[in-house]
Amino acid sequence: MKQKRNKKIFFLLVLLPVFLFKIVLTAYDSFLGDSDGKITTFWVNQLFSTFNLFVLLTAIYLFLKNNLKVSKRIIRINFFVFLLICYAFNSFLKGRDSYLSDNIVDTNYYYTNYNKYFNVTPRPPDRYTWGNKYELNSEGFRQKKIFNNKKKPIIFIGDSFTWGAGLSDKERYTNKIQSALNKKDSNYVVINLGLPGACATEIKNVLEKHISVIKPVLVIYGFCSNDVLCRKESWSIESERKNKTWKTFLKQTQIAFSTIKLNHFGELLIKSFNTLLDKVYGTPRLENGIGRFYKKNSKEWEIFEKNLRAIYKTSMTKTTNRPILAVFTQKGWFSTTDKKEQSLEINKRKTLLKQVAVKGKEIGFNVIDFNEVLEELMRNDNFDFTSKMQVSPLDGHPSKYLNKIFAEGIFPEVYKIVIKDSIYVDL
């Protein structure tokens, strides 16, 4: 009899409110949302996530009280102590968060981690990349003017490496090349058509759309390792299966913890659970996952090769010069600690970049492989590789230091092609 009463209490306190709440959400999605069956408005997600947490805590409370016969007083004391420990640990984690402690805003990083930061720190101003404000033109490029018929254009295409993630305008390798050109021949203008997150398909489309209008004398493609895949770099079949089942739950759990200001504790909990899920689903490490798409019989590699050939063909058709393929590297794809022997993991990644360089030469590109450039620099004992290679501890994009090396590697080739001469300029 008592067990039936407990079930009624659980139904009235937990299941019935959940059922009614879901009816309300369905109605909201149908009449005020986009009718896709998903709740996309953040505050509704926040409310729903908090309610789920309440349901979970209520269920635990009723189980301890009614099934394990734990007294209300003991439950409350232990819950209060546990909550104090959670907030203390959250405070510790928050103090170690470099995004908050360094006070350097990045619009993209904030919104990528919005579930973690939404009630911790104010929203950053739009268009800031690690403290550097940037502007976009009417075409959506980080370039003041796309067309200037008074000068001879040189087009740079690529993804966030070329766009300049984390850098000010003057720190980007394209701007450094423009400055060097200005010193030697002011008749040339650099046009940066880089797009963050773009893959080779999108990069090819950008070139084909703008090349006839701009009429460049030279095209340079700044290649990044994830250009082969038109998905998130960490994507895999295993991760997709995991996300299909768990993504909504993990997101709502993070939001629930953030709502009660346990943002960092919630994130740690989610990351730990996510790591466990990766093992259960067999999700590969990044270098192994992305390595699948570099296999020459894979669909992704075939599409990439097709795009690379299209970029070459378009460049040769619309310009008088052979295009340059700059194969970039970054921290995580290059060893900065061991000068004698690269780790197995780094060698795997280097092999992938080498494969692109070889294919580029085979197609006809003038190739600059920056793995080789950096290895050559490392042979110099005076070369300081302890300098920061990434824009932020939270962002692996190449630093202004690496961009300087990129510019120094590309500019002599550009000058030799368009001016028909060899020259070195200290950038």
Backbone torsions as a table, in degrees:
resi	resn	phi	psi	omega
1	MET	NA	-43.8	-179.8
2	LYS	-66.4	-35.7	179.7
3	GLN	-64.9	-39.1	177.1
4	LYS	-63.7	-40.0	179.1
5	ARG	-63.2	-39.7	178.8
6	ASN	-64.1	-38.2	179.1
7	LYS	-66.8	-37.7	177.8
8	LYS	-64.7	-42.7	179.0
9	ILE	-61.3	-44.8	-179.4
10	PHE	-63.4	-39.6	-180.0
11	PHE	-64.7	-45.6	-177.2
12	LEU	-69.8	-39.1	-175.8
13	LEU	-84.2	-28.0	-171.3
14	VAL	-120.5	-64.6	-171.0
15	LEU	-66.0	-43.6	-179.4
16	LEU	-62.8	-47.2	176.8
17	PRO	-60.0	-38.6	179.0
18	VAL	-63.3	-44.6	-180.0
19	PHE	-61.2	-46.4	179.6
20	LEU	-65.2	-39.1	-179.0
21	PHE	-65.0	-39.0	179.2
22	LYS	-68.0	-33.1	175.1
23	ILE	-63.3	-42.4	178.7
24	VAL	-62.8	-43.4	-179.9
25	LEU	-64.3	-40.0	178.3
26	THR	-63.5	-41.3	178.3
27	ALA	-65.2	-40.9	178.8
28	TYR	-61.5	-44.7	-178.8
29	ASP	-65.2	-36.0	-177.2
30	SER	-73.7	-40.8	-173.4
31	PHE	-100.7	-30.9	-177.7
32	LEU	-116.0	-13.1	-179.2
33	GLY	-99.6	-148.7	-177.8
34	ASP	-109.7	10.8	174.7
35	SER	57.3	33.2	178.5
36	ASP	-100.8	3.9	179.5
37	GLY	83.7	-1.6	180.0
38	LYS	-117.9	147.5	179.3
39	ILE	-94.4	110.8	-174.5
40	THR	-102.1	-16.9	178.9
41	THR	-73.1	128.3	-169.9
42	PHE	-63.8	-43.9	-176.3
43	TRP	-64.3	-31.4	176.1
44	VAL	-68.9	-41.7	175.2
45	ASN	-60.0	-40.3	179.8
46	GLN	-64.0	-44.7	179.2
47	LEU	-63.9	-44.3	-179.6
48	PHE	-64.4	-42.2	-179.3
49	SER	-65.3	-42.4	179.1
50	THR	-64.5	-39.3	178.9
51	PHE	-64.5	-39.7	177.3
52	ASN	-61.2	-40.3	178.3
53	LEU	-64.4	-40.6	177.9
54	PHE	-62.1	-42.0	179.0
55	VAL	-61.6	-43.5	-179.8
56	LEU	-62.8	-47.1	-179.5
57	LEU	-64.4	-38.7	177.8
58	THR	-63.9	-42.4	179.5
59	ALA	-62.9	-42.7	178.7
60	ILE	-63.5	-43.0	-179.8
61	TYR	-60.6	-48.4	-178.8
62	LEU	-66.1	-35.7	178.4
63	PHE	-65.5	-46.6	179.9
64	LEU	-64.6	-40.6	-175.8
65	LYS	-73.9	-46.7	-171.9
66	ASN	-93.5	-33.6	-176.8
67	ASN	-94.9	-40.7	179.9
68	LEU	-97.1	-1.5	176.5
69	LYS	59.4	33.5	176.7
70	VAL	-81.5	135.2	-176.7
71	SER	-69.4	153.9	179.3
72	LYS	-58.0	-39.9	-176.9
73	ARG	-63.6	-44.0	179.6
74	ILE	-64.9	-41.8	179.4
75	ILE	-61.3	-45.9	-177.7
76	ARG	-65.2	-42.7	-179.7
77	ILE	-62.8	-47.9	-178.7
78	ASN	-65.8	-38.0	178.0
79	PHE	-64.5	-42.0	179.7
80	PHE	-64.2	-44.5	179.0
81	VAL	-63.5	-44.7	179.2
82	PHE	-60.6	-40.7	-179.9
83	LEU	-65.1	-41.2	177.6
84	LEU	-60.7	-43.4	179.0
85	ILE	-62.6	-42.3	179.8
86	CYS	-61.1	-45.8	-178.9
87	TYR	-68.2	-36.0	178.1
88	ALA	-65.7	-44.5	179.7
89	PHE	-67.1	-38.9	177.5
90	ASN	-61.0	-40.9	178.6
91	SER	-63.4	-39.5	177.9
92	PHE	-62.9	-47.0	180.0
93	LEU	-64.7	-39.6	179.4
94	LYS	-62.4	-39.0	179.6
95	GLY	-66.7	-22.3	179.9
96	ARG	-96.6	3.4	-179.3
97	ASP	-79.9	109.4	-175.9
98	SER	-67.7	-25.4	178.0
99	TYR	-63.8	-38.5	179.3
100	LEU	-81.5	-41.5	-175.6
101	SER	-72.1	-36.1	-179.8
102	ASP	-77.7	-19.0	177.3
103	ASN	55.4	38.5	176.4
104	ILE	-110.9	111.7	-171.9
105	VAL	-80.3	145.5	173.9
106	ASP	-142.6	114.8	-174.9
107	THR	-60.3	-45.6	-177.5
108	ASN	-65.1	-44.5	-178.9
109	TYR	-63.7	-40.3	-179.5
110	TYR	-61.8	-48.7	-176.5
111	TYR	-74.1	-27.4	174.0
112	THR	-65.7	-31.9	-179.6
113	ASN	-112.4	32.6	-174.4
114	TYR	-59.2	-37.7	-179.8
115	ASN	-61.7	-23.6	-179.3
116	LYS	-89.1	-35.8	-169.9
117	TYR	-107.0	-1.8	-167.3
118	PHE	-62.7	-25.5	177.2
119	ASN	-121.0	20.0	-179.3
120	VAL	-106.7	-43.3	-177.0
121	THR	-138.6	148.4	-178.6
122	PRO	-62.0	153.9	176.2
123	ARG	-63.4	135.1	179.0
124	PRO	-73.5	159.6	175.5
125	PRO	-61.8	154.9	177.7
126	ASP	-64.6	150.2	173.4
127	ARG	59.7	55.0	170.1
128	TYR	-123.8	129.6	176.5
129	THR	-118.8	101.4	-176.7
130	TRP	46.3	57.3	174.8
131	GLY	85.4	-6.1	-178.8
132	ASN	-105.1	119.6	178.5
133	LYS	-78.1	140.5	178.8
134	TYR	-135.1	158.6	178.6
135	GLU	-120.2	151.3	176.0
136	LEU	-117.2	142.6	178.0
137	ASN	-85.1	-176.8	-175.7
138	SER	-63.0	-22.1	179.1
139	GLU	-88.7	-4.4	179.6
140	GLY	88.8	11.7	179.5
141	PHE	-101.4	153.4	177.5
142	ARG	-85.2	66.9	-172.6
143	GLN	-152.4	125.6	-175.8
144	LYS	-62.0	-49.5	-179.8
145	LYS	-129.8	133.9	177.1
146	ILE	-88.6	-34.2	-173.6
147	PHE	-127.0	129.5	176.7
148	ASN	-143.2	102.1	-172.9
149	ASN	-73.4	-1.9	179.5
150	LYS	-87.5	-14.6	-177.7
151	LYS	-126.9	164.5	179.7
152	LYS	-92.2	114.8	-174.7
153	PRO	-78.6	147.1	170.1
154	ILE	-123.7	117.2	-176.0
155	ILE	-90.2	133.1	170.3
156	PHE	-112.6	124.6	176.4
157	ILE	-117.1	156.0	-179.7
158	GLY	159.3	-165.7	-179.0
159	ASP	-106.5	-141.8	-175.2
160	SER	-64.6	-24.3	176.6
161	PHE	-63.1	-43.7	179.5
162	THR	-77.3	-37.6	177.8
163	TRP	-59.1	-38.2	177.3
164	GLY	100.7	46.2	179.9
165	ALA	-58.9	127.1	177.5
166	GLY	84.4	-0.3	-173.9
167	LEU	-117.4	155.1	169.3
168	SER	-77.0	167.0	-178.6
169	ASP	-56.5	-45.7	-174.7
170	LYS	-70.9	-17.6	-179.9
171	GLU	-84.8	-13.4	-179.1
172	ARG	-69.9	147.3	-177.8
173	TYR	-63.3	-31.2	179.6
174	THR	-67.5	-38.7	178.1
175	ASN	-68.9	-35.2	178.0
176	LYS	-66.0	-37.6	177.3
177	ILE	-67.1	-38.5	176.6
178	GLN	-61.7	-43.5	179.2
179	SER	-61.5	-41.5	179.3
180	ALA	-66.6	-38.8	177.4
181	LEU	-64.3	-40.0	179.8
182	ASN	-59.7	-33.1	-179.6
183	LYS	-73.1	-27.0	-174.0
184	LYS	-108.1	-36.6	-179.3
185	ASP	-160.6	103.9	-174.8
186	SER	-79.2	7.3	179.5
187	ASN	-80.1	-6.5	-176.1
188	TYR	-110.5	142.5	178.6
189	VAL	-128.6	133.4	179.4
190	VAL	-86.4	129.5	177.0
191	ILE	-113.5	113.3	-177.6
192	ASN	-94.9	109.4	179.1
193	LEU	-108.0	29.4	178.6
194	GLY	-70.2	143.0	178.9
195	LEU	-130.0	124.0	179.6
196	PRO	-59.6	133.8	176.1
197	GLY	78.7	1.9	-177.3
198	ALA	-73.9	142.3	173.3
199	CYS	-100.9	179.8	-174.5
200	ALA	-60.6	-33.7	178.8
201	THR	-62.7	-47.4	-179.7
202	GLU	-68.5	-36.8	179.1
203	ILE	-64.9	-42.4	176.8
204	LYS	-60.9	-43.5	-179.3
205	ASN	-63.5	-39.3	177.5
206	VAL	-60.9	-46.1	-179.9
207	LEU	-61.6	-48.1	-177.9
208	GLU	-63.6	-31.8	-179.0
209	LYS	-72.6	-37.0	-169.6
210	HIS	-107.1	-15.7	-171.1
211	ILE	-65.4	-35.4	-178.5
212	SER	-69.2	-30.8	179.0
213	VAL	-79.1	-43.3	-176.2
214	ILE	-76.0	-35.2	-179.2
215	LYS	53.4	64.4	-177.0
216	PRO	-76.1	162.2	173.7
217	VAL	-92.5	-15.6	-176.9
218	LEU	-157.6	146.1	175.6
219	VAL	-120.5	132.5	175.7
220	ILE	-122.6	124.4	178.1
221	TYR	-103.2	114.4	176.2
222	GLY	-88.3	101.3	-174.0
223	PHE	-86.1	137.2	173.5
224	CYS	-121.0	151.5	-171.3
225	SER	-55.1	-32.5	-177.0
226	ASN	-88.5	7.0	177.5
227	ASP	-66.2	-21.9	-178.5
228	VAL	-67.6	-31.1	-173.1
229	LEU	-109.9	122.4	177.9
230	CYS	-87.7	45.7	175.6
231	ARG	-144.2	-178.7	173.5
232	LYS	-61.6	140.3	-174.2
233	GLU	-56.3	-33.4	-177.2
234	SER	-87.3	8.6	-176.6
235	TRP	-66.9	145.0	171.3
236	SER	-157.5	165.1	177.9
237	ILE	-59.7	-40.0	-179.0
238	GLU	-65.0	-43.1	-179.5
239	SER	-67.3	-33.9	177.9
240	GLU	-65.8	-41.3	177.5
241	ARG	-63.3	-43.1	179.4
242	LYS	-62.6	-47.1	-177.5
243	ASN	-64.8	-35.2	-179.7
244	LYS	-59.6	-35.7	-178.0
245	THR	-89.7	-38.2	-167.2
246	TRP	-114.5	-13.1	-172.3
247	LYS	-58.0	-47.5	-178.8
248	THR	-63.1	-44.0	179.6
249	PHE	-61.2	-46.1	-178.7
250	LEU	-64.7	-41.4	179.6
251	LYS	-63.2	-46.7	-177.3
252	GLN	-68.8	-32.5	176.2
253	THR	-65.6	-43.4	177.0
254	GLN	-60.5	-45.2	179.3
255	ILE	-62.2	-40.8	-179.7
256	ALA	-60.9	-45.3	178.6
257	PHE	-66.5	-37.1	179.7
258	SER	-67.6	-32.8	179.6
259	THR	-62.6	-35.7	178.2
260	ILE	-97.4	21.6	175.0
261	LYS	60.8	37.3	170.9
262	LEU	-115.6	46.7	-174.4
263	ASN	-54.9	-53.9	-172.7
264	HIS	-74.1	-35.6	175.5
265	PHE	-63.9	-42.8	178.4
266	GLY	-62.3	-41.4	179.3
267	GLU	-63.1	-43.4	178.9
268	LEU	-61.5	-41.3	179.4
269	LEU	-62.4	-45.4	-179.2
270	ILE	-65.3	-42.8	179.5
271	LYS	-61.9	-42.5	179.9
272	SER	-63.3	-44.2	179.5
273	PHE	-67.2	-36.8	178.9
274	ASN	-64.8	-39.0	177.0
275	THR	-61.9	-41.3	177.3
276	LEU	-64.0	-42.0	178.6
277	LEU	-63.6	-37.5	178.4
278	ASP	-59.8	-38.9	178.9
279	LYS	-70.0	-40.1	179.9
280	VAL	-64.3	-42.9	-176.9
281	TYR	-88.9	-5.6	178.8
282	GLY	71.1	31.8	179.7
283	THR	-63.8	126.1	-176.8
284	PRO	-73.8	157.3	171.6
285	ARG	-63.4	159.5	-174.3
286	LEU	-54.4	-50.0	-175.3
287	GLU	-66.5	-29.3	176.8
288	ASN	-77.3	-38.2	179.7
289	GLY	-65.8	-49.3	-179.2
290	ILE	-70.5	-25.8	178.3
291	GLY	-62.6	-27.2	178.4
292	ARG	-62.2	-34.5	-175.0
293	PHE	-82.7	-9.9	176.1
294	TYR	-92.1	-6.2	177.3
295	LYS	-64.2	132.4	-169.9
296	LYS	-66.4	-15.6	177.3
297	ASN	-100.5	5.9	179.9
298	SER	-80.4	152.6	-179.9
299	LYS	-62.6	-40.5	-177.9
300	GLU	-63.1	-43.1	179.8
301	TRP	-67.4	-39.0	178.5
302	GLU	-61.4	-41.5	178.6
303	ILE	-66.9	-41.7	179.2
304	PHE	-61.7	-46.1	-180.0
305	GLU	-61.2	-40.1	178.0
306	LYS	-62.0	-43.4	178.6
307	ASN	-65.5	-39.5	180.0
308	LEU	-63.8	-41.1	177.6
309	ARG	-66.3	-37.1	179.2
310	ALA	-66.1	-39.7	177.7
311	ILE	-63.0	-42.2	179.0
312	TYR	-64.4	-46.3	-177.3
313	LYS	-63.7	-44.7	178.7
314	THR	-61.7	-43.1	-179.7
315	SER	-63.1	-43.7	-178.6
316	MET	-70.3	-31.6	-179.7
317	THR	-74.2	-39.3	-173.2
318	LYS	-97.9	-8.7	177.4
319	THR	-128.6	174.3	179.9
320	THR	-104.1	4.2	-175.3
321	ASN	-125.4	149.8	177.8
322	ARG	-68.7	131.0	-177.0
323	PRO	-71.0	159.7	178.0
324	ILE	-104.4	136.9	171.6
325	LEU	-113.0	109.9	178.0
326	ALA	-97.5	113.3	-178.5
327	VAL	-93.1	103.2	-174.7
328	PHE	-83.6	157.0	172.6
329	THR	-127.2	173.7	-178.7
330	GLN	-155.9	174.1	176.4
331	LYS	-63.6	136.3	-174.6
332	GLY	100.0	-23.5	175.0
333	TRP	-112.6	9.3	-179.4
334	PHE	-154.1	137.1	-179.3
335	SER	-78.2	131.5	178.2
336	THR	-114.6	3.6	-175.4
337	THR	-116.7	-37.3	-175.6
338	ASP	-108.5	106.6	-176.4
339	LYS	-77.9	-20.6	-173.7
340	LYS	-94.2	-42.1	-172.2
341	GLU	-137.2	120.0	178.5
342	GLN	-77.7	148.1	177.3
343	SER	-69.8	163.7	179.3
344	LEU	-60.5	-40.6	-179.2
345	GLU	-63.0	-44.9	179.8
346	ILE	-65.4	-40.4	179.7
347	ASN	-61.9	-35.9	177.0
348	LYS	-60.2	-47.9	-176.9
349	ARG	-68.1	-39.0	178.0
350	LYS	-62.8	-36.3	179.3
351	THR	-61.7	-38.1	179.5
352	LEU	-64.9	-44.2	179.9
353	LEU	-67.2	-37.1	178.1
354	LYS	-62.6	-37.2	179.4
355	GLN	-60.7	-39.4	178.8
356	VAL	-67.7	-42.9	179.8
357	ALA	-61.0	-43.7	179.8
358	VAL	-64.1	-44.4	179.8
359	LYS	-64.1	-39.3	178.4
360	GLY	-60.9	-42.9	177.9
361	LYS	-65.1	-39.9	-179.8
362	GLU	-62.5	-39.6	179.9
363	ILE	-70.5	-34.0	178.9
364	GLY	131.3	-1.0	179.0
365	PHE	-65.0	152.3	165.3
366	ASN	-84.2	107.0	-169.1
367	VAL	-99.4	135.4	171.2
368	ILE	-119.6	111.1	-178.7
369	ASP	-96.2	108.6	-174.7
370	PHE	-77.1	-11.9	168.8
371	ASN	-63.9	-43.5	178.3
372	GLU	-67.0	-39.6	179.5
373	VAL	-61.8	-46.3	-178.0
374	LEU	-69.5	-37.2	177.6
375	GLU	-63.6	-38.4	177.7
376	GLU	-64.7	-41.1	178.7
377	LEU	-65.5	-35.0	-177.9
378	MET	-68.3	-20.2	178.6
379	ARG	-72.5	-15.7	177.1
380	ASN	-85.1	118.0	-177.0
381	ASP	-62.2	-23.5	-178.8
382	ASN	-84.6	-5.5	-177.9
383	PHE	-74.1	122.8	-175.4
384	ASP	-92.2	102.3	179.8
385	PHE	-98.1	8.6	177.2
386	THR	-83.8	-10.6	177.3
387	SER	-62.0	155.3	-179.3
388	LYS	-62.9	129.4	179.8
389	MET	-101.4	-7.2	-179.9
390	GLN	-129.0	157.3	-171.9
391	VAL	-70.6	-23.1	-178.3
392	SER	-160.7	153.7	174.5
393	PRO	-59.2	-19.8	-179.0
394	LEU	-99.9	-1.4	-174.2
395	ASP	-142.1	118.7	-174.2
396	GLY	-84.9	6.7	178.7
397	HIS	-62.2	149.3	-176.9
398	PRO	-58.4	137.0	-179.4
399	SER	-74.3	175.8	176.1
400	LYS	-63.7	-28.1	177.8
401	TYR	-64.2	-47.6	177.8
402	LEU	-68.0	-35.8	178.0
403	ASN	-63.2	-33.0	176.3
404	LYS	-64.9	-41.7	177.6
405	ILE	-65.5	-40.0	176.7
406	PHE	-59.7	-46.1	-178.8
407	ALA	-63.7	-41.8	179.9
408	GLU	-66.0	-28.1	178.8
409	GLY	-81.0	-33.4	-174.9
410	ILE	-87.7	-39.2	-172.1
411	PHE	-57.2	-46.3	179.6
412	PRO	-58.5	-36.6	178.6
413	GLU	-68.1	-41.1	177.7
414	VAL	-61.6	-46.6	-177.9
415	TYR	-63.6	-40.6	-179.0
416	LYS	-65.5	-35.7	-178.0
417	ILE	-76.9	-49.5	-173.3
418	VAL	-86.1	-29.7	-179.8
419	ILE	-99.6	-10.9	-179.2
420	LYS	62.5	41.5	-178.8
421	ASP	-152.1	159.6	176.5
422	SER	-103.4	136.9	-177.4
423	ILE	-157.0	154.0	173.5
424	TYR	-125.5	132.1	177.6
425	VAL	-125.1	131.0	178.2
426	ASP	-74.8	114.5	-178.6
427	LEU	-95.8	NA	NA
